[in-house]
Amino acid sequence: MANKPQPAPAKGSFKQGQLTLWLSVGFVVLVIMSLPTVMIIFFGLLPTIVSAIIDRTPKKNATFCVGGINFCGVFPYMMDLWLGDNTIEGAIRILTDVFSLIVMYGAAAFGWMIFQSLPPVVATFVTVIAQSRVSSLRSTQRPLLDEWGDDVGTPQEVLDMRDHLGEETLETAADASADAAPASTGNVQTDALLDGIDNLLGGSTKPPGTPPAAAGTPPKTA
């Protein structure tokens, strides 16, 4: 049995693996050459890392909000490290300073506070704008209603439903009248037959089809 040819590896997966390899090599080189900066970034951006882990929003809004302001609190100490003692001892000195930690983590807390409080404020502002827009449109709609009637302010779906229900009502009424017509005709024929039988039994000489005498009329004598 002939061996089946093996499928060639996809080019996209090969490029993605190569990119991951080069990023890993670059990270290792960065850690070796600038270990103090990596220490400041890692310990200073711990709130951002935690927010990235616990953030469940589709676009990672909490991560970007906390991370942006957290980086603003870390960046001044990175500048002090680059322009001063750029060694591991200098990084440890910054990380063991209580004031520097308060600035870094306080900035992250401020970013988290903005993420928690700003969306309700924006939603309230948008709701107020929408309500004012609706009021303006209603004031514009009122003269049109006075001139053209209430159908101008009725949605098209409601008008279509009204027309559909009207057609169904007409069809139902037509079917009911068609069902009632044969019944009434049958009743008239039955009444005529009974009148003829009464005339025969009573010895009346009136021709068939003559309406019976009204109640209370005295019979004619010969």
C-alpha positions as CSV (number, residue, x, y, z in Angstrom):
1,M,0.0,0.0,0.0
2,A,1.4,3.4,-1.0
3,N,2.2,5.8,1.7
4,K,0.0,9.0,1.7
5,P,1.9,12.2,1.2
6,Q,2.2,14.2,4.4
7,P,0.6,17.7,4.3
8,A,3.1,20.6,4.2
9,P,3.2,22.7,7.4
10,A,1.2,25.9,7.2
11,K,3.3,29.0,6.6
12,G,1.3,31.1,9.1
13,S,2.1,28.7,12.0
14,F,5.8,28.7,11.0
15,K,6.0,32.5,11.0
16,Q,4.1,32.7,14.3
17,G,6.6,30.3,15.9
18,Q,9.5,32.2,14.5
19,L,8.1,35.5,15.9
20,T,7.6,33.9,19.3
21,L,11.2,32.7,19.3
22,W,12.6,36.1,18.4
23,L,10.5,37.8,21.1
24,S,11.7,35.3,23.7
25,V,15.4,35.9,22.7
26,G,14.8,39.7,22.8
27,F,13.3,39.5,26.2
28,V,16.1,37.4,27.6
29,V,18.7,39.9,26.1
30,L,16.7,42.8,27.6
31,V,16.7,41.1,31.0
32,I,20.4,40.5,30.9
33,M,21.4,44.0,29.7
34,S,18.8,46.1,31.6
35,L,17.9,44.0,34.6
36,P,17.3,47.1,36.9
37,T,14.7,48.5,34.4
38,V,13.0,45.1,34.2
39,M,12.8,45.0,38.0
40,I,11.2,48.4,38.2
41,I,8.7,47.6,35.4
42,F,7.8,44.2,36.9
43,F,7.2,45.3,40.5
44,G,5.8,48.7,39.6
45,L,3.3,47.3,37.1
46,L,2.0,44.5,39.4
47,P,-1.5,46.1,39.6
48,T,-1.7,46.2,35.8
49,I,-0.7,42.5,35.6
50,V,-3.4,41.6,38.2
51,S,-6.0,43.7,36.3
52,A,-5.1,41.9,33.1
53,I,-5.7,38.5,34.8
54,I,-9.1,39.4,36.4
55,D,-10.4,41.6,33.6
56,R,-13.3,39.8,31.8
57,T,-14.4,42.7,29.6
58,P,-14.2,42.0,25.8
59,K,-11.9,44.8,25.0
60,K,-9.9,44.7,28.3
61,N,-11.0,48.2,29.3
62,A,-9.9,47.8,32.9
63,T,-6.4,46.7,31.9
64,F,-5.9,49.7,29.6
65,C,-7.3,52.1,32.2
66,V,-5.3,50.8,35.1
67,G,-2.2,50.1,33.1
68,G,-2.0,53.6,31.5
69,I,-2.1,55.5,34.8
70,N,0.0,52.9,36.5
71,F,2.7,53.4,33.9
72,C,2.5,57.1,34.5
73,G,3.4,56.5,38.2
74,V,6.3,54.2,37.3
75,F,7.9,56.2,34.5
76,P,9.5,59.0,36.7
77,Y,11.4,56.3,38.7
78,M,12.5,54.7,35.5
79,M,13.9,58.1,34.4
80,D,15.7,58.5,37.8
81,L,17.2,55.0,37.2
82,W,18.4,55.8,33.7
83,L,19.8,59.2,34.5
84,G,21.3,58.1,37.8
85,D,22.5,54.9,39.3
86,N,21.4,52.4,36.7
87,T,22.3,49.3,38.7
88,I,20.5,46.6,40.6
89,E,21.3,48.3,43.9
90,G,19.7,51.5,42.5
91,A,16.5,49.6,41.5
92,I,16.3,47.9,44.9
93,R,16.7,51.3,46.6
94,I,13.7,52.6,44.6
95,L,11.6,49.6,45.2
96,T,12.3,49.6,49.0
97,D,11.3,53.3,49.2
98,V,7.8,53.6,50.7
99,F,7.0,56.9,48.9
100,S,7.9,55.5,45.5
101,L,5.7,52.4,46.0
102,I,2.8,54.7,47.2
103,V,3.1,56.7,44.0
104,M,3.2,53.6,41.7
105,Y,0.4,51.7,43.4
106,G,-1.6,54.9,44.1
107,A,-1.6,55.7,40.4
108,A,-2.9,52.2,39.7
109,A,-5.6,52.7,42.4
110,F,-6.6,56.0,40.8
111,G,-6.9,54.3,37.4
112,W,-9.1,51.6,38.9
113,M,-11.3,54.2,40.5
114,I,-11.7,56.0,37.2
115,F,-12.7,52.7,35.6
116,Q,-15.3,52.0,38.2
117,S,-16.8,55.5,38.5
118,L,-16.6,57.0,35.0
119,P,-18.9,54.7,33.0
120,P,-22.0,55.4,35.1
121,V,-21.3,59.2,34.8
122,V,-20.9,58.9,31.0
123,A,-24.1,56.7,30.8
124,T,-26.1,59.3,32.8
125,F,-24.8,62.1,30.5
126,V,-25.7,60.2,27.4
127,T,-29.2,59.5,28.8
128,V,-29.8,63.2,29.5
129,I,-28.7,64.1,26.0
130,A,-31.0,61.4,24.5
131,Q,-34.0,62.6,26.6
132,S,-33.5,66.3,25.5
133,R,-33.3,65.1,21.9
134,V,-36.6,63.2,22.3
135,S,-38.3,66.2,23.7
136,S,-37.1,68.3,20.8
137,L,-38.3,65.8,18.3
138,R,-41.7,65.6,20.0
139,S,-42.1,69.4,19.9
140,T,-41.4,69.2,16.2
141,Q,-43.8,66.3,15.7
142,R,-46.8,68.0,17.4
143,P,-47.6,70.4,14.5
144,L,-47.3,67.5,12.1
145,L,-49.8,65.6,14.1
146,D,-52.2,68.5,14.2
147,E,-52.0,68.9,10.4
148,W,-51.9,65.3,9.2
149,G,-53.4,63.2,12.0
150,D,-52.3,60.7,14.5
151,D,-51.0,58.2,11.8
152,V,-48.0,60.4,11.3
153,G,-46.7,59.6,14.8
154,T,-47.7,55.9,14.6
155,P,-44.9,53.4,13.7
156,Q,-45.1,51.7,10.4
157,E,-45.2,48.3,12.1
158,V,-48.4,49.3,14.0
159,L,-50.0,50.6,10.7
160,D,-49.2,47.3,8.9
161,M,-50.6,45.3,11.8
162,R,-53.8,47.4,11.8
163,D,-54.3,46.8,8.1
164,H,-53.7,43.1,8.5
165,L,-56.2,42.8,11.3
166,G,-58.8,44.8,9.2
167,E,-58.4,42.5,6.3
168,E,-58.9,39.5,8.6
169,T,-62.0,41.0,10.1
170,L,-63.5,41.6,6.7
171,E,-62.8,38.1,5.6
172,T,-64.4,36.7,8.8
173,A,-67.5,38.8,8.3
174,A,-67.8,37.7,4.6
175,D,-67.5,34.0,5.6
176,A,-70.1,34.4,8.4
177,S,-72.6,36.1,5.9
178,A,-72.0,33.3,3.4
179,D,-72.7,30.7,6.0
180,A,-75.9,32.4,7.2
181,A,-77.4,32.9,3.7
182,P,-78.2,29.2,3.0
183,A,-79.7,28.8,6.4
184,S,-82.1,31.7,5.9
185,T,-83.1,30.4,2.5
186,G,-83.8,27.0,3.9
187,N,-86.0,28.5,6.6
188,V,-88.1,30.4,4.0
189,Q,-88.6,27.3,2.0
190,T,-89.7,25.3,5.1
191,D,-92.2,28.0,6.1
192,A,-93.7,28.0,2.6
193,L,-94.1,24.2,2.7
194,L,-95.8,24.3,6.1
195,D,-98.2,27.0,4.9
196,G,-99.1,24.9,1.9
197,I,-99.8,21.9,4.2
198,D,-102.0,24.0,6.4
199,N,-103.9,25.3,3.4
200,L,-104.6,21.8,2.2
201,L,-105.7,20.5,5.5
202,G,-108.0,23.5,6.1
203,G,-109.6,23.2,2.7
204,S,-108.5,26.6,1.6
205,T,-109.0,27.4,-2.1
206,K,-106.2,29.9,-2.1
207,P,-103.6,29.2,-4.7
208,P,-100.2,28.1,-3.4
209,G,-97.9,30.9,-2.6
210,T,-100.7,33.2,-1.3
211,P,-99.7,34.6,2.1
212,P,-101.8,33.4,5.0
213,A,-104.4,35.7,6.5
214,A,-103.3,37.9,9.3
215,A,-104.2,36.8,12.8
216,G,-107.5,38.3,13.9
217,T,-109.1,38.7,10.4
218,P,-112.6,37.1,10.2
219,P,-112.9,34.4,7.5
220,K,-115.0,35.2,4.5
221,T,-118.4,33.5,4.1
222,A,-119.6,32.2,0.8
